[in-house]
Amino acid sequence: MHSLVYRSVADTAFILPEIYSMLSKAKEYNSEHQITGCLLYHNSSFLQLLEGEEQEVHQLFDKISKDARHHNVTIIQEEAREKRLFERWSMAFHDYGQNGMSAHLKMQQIDSFVTNSKVFTVKNGLVLPFFSNAKEILFSN
Ligand SMILES: Cc1cc2nc3c(=O)[nH]c(=O)nc-3n(C[C@H](O)[C@H](O)[C@H](O)COP(=O)(O)O)c2cc1C
Protein backbone atom coordinates (compact mmCIF):
# COMPACT_ATOMS: atom_id res chain seq x y z
CA MET A 1 0.00 0.00 0.00
CA HIS A 2 1.26 3.40 -0.98
CA SER A 3 0.40 6.83 0.43
CA LEU A 4 0.97 10.20 -1.17
CA VAL A 5 0.16 13.62 0.28
CA TYR A 6 0.35 16.80 -1.74
CA ARG A 7 -0.91 20.33 -1.51
CA SER A 8 -1.93 22.74 -4.25
CA VAL A 9 -3.73 26.00 -4.92
CA ALA A 10 -7.12 26.06 -6.66
CA ASP A 11 -7.62 28.27 -9.69
CA THR A 12 -10.03 31.14 -9.09
CA ALA A 13 -12.62 29.57 -11.41
CA PHE A 14 -12.52 26.23 -9.58
CA ILE A 15 -15.20 26.93 -7.00
CA LEU A 16 -17.37 24.68 -4.84
CA PRO A 17 -20.01 23.57 -7.39
CA GLU A 18 -17.20 22.56 -9.77
CA ILE A 19 -15.28 20.89 -6.97
CA TYR A 20 -18.35 18.82 -6.00
CA SER A 21 -18.89 17.78 -9.58
CA MET A 22 -15.21 16.78 -9.92
CA LEU A 23 -15.55 14.82 -6.67
CA SER A 24 -18.49 12.74 -7.79
CA LYS A 25 -16.47 11.50 -10.79
CA ALA A 26 -13.36 11.14 -8.64
CA LYS A 27 -15.17 8.91 -6.12
CA GLU A 28 -16.34 6.63 -8.91
CA TYR A 29 -12.83 6.35 -10.36
CA ASN A 30 -11.30 5.88 -6.93
CA SER A 31 -13.61 3.05 -5.91
CA GLU A 32 -13.00 1.28 -9.21
CA HIS A 33 -9.25 1.56 -8.62
CA GLN A 34 -9.24 0.88 -4.84
CA ILE A 35 -8.02 4.38 -4.09
CA THR A 36 -9.01 5.93 -0.77
CA GLY A 37 -8.08 9.16 0.98
CA CYS A 38 -9.24 12.63 1.79
CA LEU A 39 -9.26 16.10 0.35
CA LEU A 40 -9.25 19.22 2.49
CA TYR A 41 -10.12 22.61 1.05
CA HIS A 42 -9.73 26.00 2.63
CA ASN A 43 -9.20 29.45 1.19
CA SER A 44 -8.20 28.07 -2.22
CA SER A 45 -5.72 25.59 -0.75
CA PHE A 46 -6.06 21.86 -1.25
CA LEU A 47 -4.43 19.13 0.80
CA GLN A 48 -5.02 15.62 -0.50
CA LEU A 49 -4.04 12.19 0.74
CA LEU A 50 -4.16 9.38 -1.82
CA GLU A 51 -3.79 5.73 -0.74
CA GLY A 52 -3.76 2.56 -2.82
CA GLU A 53 -1.52 0.32 -4.89
CA GLU A 54 1.64 2.21 -5.79
CA GLN A 55 1.02 2.10 -9.53
CA GLU A 56 -2.59 3.24 -9.14
CA VAL A 57 -1.59 6.11 -6.86
CA HIS A 58 1.09 7.27 -9.30
CA GLN A 59 -1.22 6.98 -12.30
CA LEU A 60 -3.86 9.08 -10.58
CA PHE A 61 -1.40 11.61 -9.19
CA ASP A 62 0.03 12.03 -12.68
CA LYS A 63 -3.43 13.05 -13.95
CA ILE A 64 -4.13 15.26 -10.94
CA SER A 65 -0.80 17.09 -11.19
CA LYS A 66 -1.55 17.96 -14.84
CA ASP A 67 -5.06 19.19 -14.02
CA ALA A 68 -5.35 22.87 -15.01
CA ARG A 69 -7.94 23.57 -12.30
CA HIS A 70 -5.19 23.92 -9.70
CA HIS A 71 -1.50 24.83 -9.61
CA ASN A 72 1.62 24.81 -7.39
CA VAL A 73 1.13 21.08 -6.88
CA THR A 74 3.74 20.07 -4.29
CA ILE A 75 4.29 16.59 -2.87
CA ILE A 76 4.64 16.71 0.90
CA GLN A 77 5.18 13.07 1.62
CA GLU A 78 5.14 9.65 0.02
CA GLU A 79 5.60 6.35 1.81
CA ALA A 80 4.77 2.67 1.77
CA ARG A 81 2.34 1.77 4.54
CA GLU A 82 0.69 -1.37 5.78
CA LYS A 83 -2.78 -0.02 6.34
CA ARG A 84 -4.98 2.72 4.97
CA LEU A 85 -5.99 5.70 7.09
CA PHE A 86 -9.26 6.20 5.20
CA GLU A 87 -10.20 2.65 4.29
CA ARG A 88 -13.95 3.34 4.04
CA TRP A 89 -13.65 6.55 2.01
CA SER A 90 -13.31 6.72 -1.76
CA MET A 91 -12.48 10.39 -1.16
CA ALA A 92 -13.58 12.10 2.03
CA PHE A 93 -13.99 15.83 1.44
CA HIS A 94 -14.10 18.73 3.79
CA ASP A 95 -14.62 22.35 2.87
CA TYR A 96 -13.31 24.61 5.62
CA GLY A 97 -14.79 27.68 3.95
CA GLN A 98 -13.27 31.12 3.92
CA ASN A 99 -11.64 33.21 6.61
CA GLY A 100 -13.51 34.38 9.64
CA MET A 101 -14.05 31.07 11.34
CA SER A 102 -12.75 31.10 14.90
CA ALA A 103 -9.62 29.10 15.70
CA HIS A 104 -11.67 27.04 18.13
CA LEU A 105 -14.22 26.14 15.45
CA LYS A 106 -11.48 25.23 12.97
CA MET A 107 -9.93 22.86 15.49
CA GLN A 108 -13.35 21.34 16.22
CA GLN A 109 -13.90 20.76 12.52
CA ILE A 110 -10.51 19.17 12.03
CA ASP A 111 -11.19 16.95 15.04
CA SER A 112 -14.59 15.79 13.82
CA PHE A 113 -13.15 15.16 10.37
CA VAL A 114 -10.33 12.96 11.55
CA THR A 115 -12.62 11.08 13.93
CA ASN A 116 -13.97 9.42 10.80
CA SER A 117 -10.53 8.24 9.80
CA LYS A 118 -7.94 6.08 11.50
CA VAL A 119 -5.55 8.97 11.71
CA PHE A 120 -5.42 8.99 15.50
CA THR A 121 -5.11 5.25 15.89
CA VAL A 122 -2.14 4.79 13.59
CA LYS A 123 1.31 5.95 14.55
CA ASN A 124 3.45 6.46 11.51
CA GLY A 125 5.45 8.98 9.54
CA LEU A 126 2.56 10.20 7.46
CA VAL A 127 0.27 11.50 10.15
CA LEU A 128 2.36 14.37 11.50
CA PRO A 129 3.25 16.06 8.20
CA PHE A 130 -0.35 15.67 7.06
CA PHE A 131 -1.82 17.40 10.06
CA SER A 132 0.85 20.02 10.42
CA ASN A 133 0.11 20.97 6.81
CA ALA A 134 -3.62 20.85 7.42
CA LYS A 135 -3.19 23.21 10.34
CA GLU A 136 -0.90 25.50 8.41
CA ILE A 137 -3.49 25.80 5.63
CA LEU A 138 -6.31 26.35 8.09
CA PHE A 139 -4.52 28.89 10.24
CA SER A 140 -2.58 30.69 7.56
CA ASN A 141 -4.66 33.83 7.58
C1 LIG B 1 -7.57 18.97 -6.21
C2 LIG B 1 -7.97 17.86 -7.14
C3 LIG B 1 -8.17 16.58 -6.64
C4 LIG B 1 -8.55 15.54 -7.49
N1 LIG B 1 -8.74 14.29 -6.96
C5 LIG B 1 -9.11 13.27 -7.78
C6 LIG B 1 -9.29 11.95 -7.28
O1 LIG B 1 -9.13 11.66 -6.09
N2 LIG B 1 -9.68 10.98 -8.16
C7 LIG B 1 -9.89 11.23 -9.50
O2 LIG B 1 -10.24 10.31 -10.25
N3 LIG B 1 -9.72 12.48 -9.99
C8 LIG B 1 -9.34 13.49 -9.18
N4 LIG B 1 -9.16 14.75 -9.70
C9 LIG B 1 -9.46 14.96 -11.13
C10 LIG B 1 -8.27 14.56 -12.01
O3 LIG B 1 -7.33 15.62 -12.03
C11 LIG B 1 -8.75 14.27 -13.46
O4 LIG B 1 -9.54 15.32 -13.92
C12 LIG B 1 -9.55 12.99 -13.51
O5 LIG B 1 -8.76 11.94 -13.03
C13 LIG B 1 -10.01 12.66 -14.95
O6 LIG B 1 -8.89 12.58 -15.77
P1 LIG B 1 -9.00 12.11 -17.31
O7 LIG B 1 -10.07 12.97 -17.91
O8 LIG B 1 -7.63 12.36 -17.87
O9 LIG B 1 -9.35 10.66 -17.26
C14 LIG B 1 -8.75 15.81 -8.87
C15 LIG B 1 -8.54 17.09 -9.37
C16 LIG B 1 -8.15 18.12 -8.52
C17 LIG B 1 -7.94 19.50 -9.10
The ligand as a Gaussian input file, in Angstrom:
#p B3LYP/6-31G(d) Opt

LIG

0 1
 C       -7.565000      18.965000      -6.215000
 C       -7.971000      17.861000      -7.139000
 C       -8.169000      16.580000      -6.642000
 C       -8.547000      15.538000      -7.486000
 N       -8.741000      14.287000      -6.958000
 C       -9.107000      13.270000      -7.780000
 C       -9.294000      11.953000      -7.281000
 O       -9.130000      11.661000      -6.088000
 N       -9.682000      10.981000      -8.158000
 C       -9.887000      11.231000      -9.500000
 O      -10.235000      10.313000     -10.252000
 N       -9.717000      12.476000      -9.993000
 C       -9.338000      13.494000      -9.177000
 N       -9.163000      14.754000      -9.699000
 C       -9.456000      14.962000     -11.131000
 C       -8.270000      14.559000     -12.009000
 O       -7.327000      15.618000     -12.026000
 C       -8.746000      14.273000     -13.462000
 O       -9.536000      15.320000     -13.925000
 C       -9.546000      12.991000     -13.509000
 O       -8.756000      11.935000     -13.034000
 C      -10.008000      12.658000     -14.952000
 O       -8.889000      12.584000     -15.774000
 P       -9.001000      12.107000     -17.306000
 O      -10.066000      12.966000     -17.915000
 O       -7.635000      12.360000     -17.873000
 O       -9.353000      10.662000     -17.255000
 C       -8.753000      15.805000      -8.873000
 C       -8.538000      17.088000      -9.366000
 C       -8.150000      18.118000      -8.523000
 C       -7.943000      19.497000      -9.101000

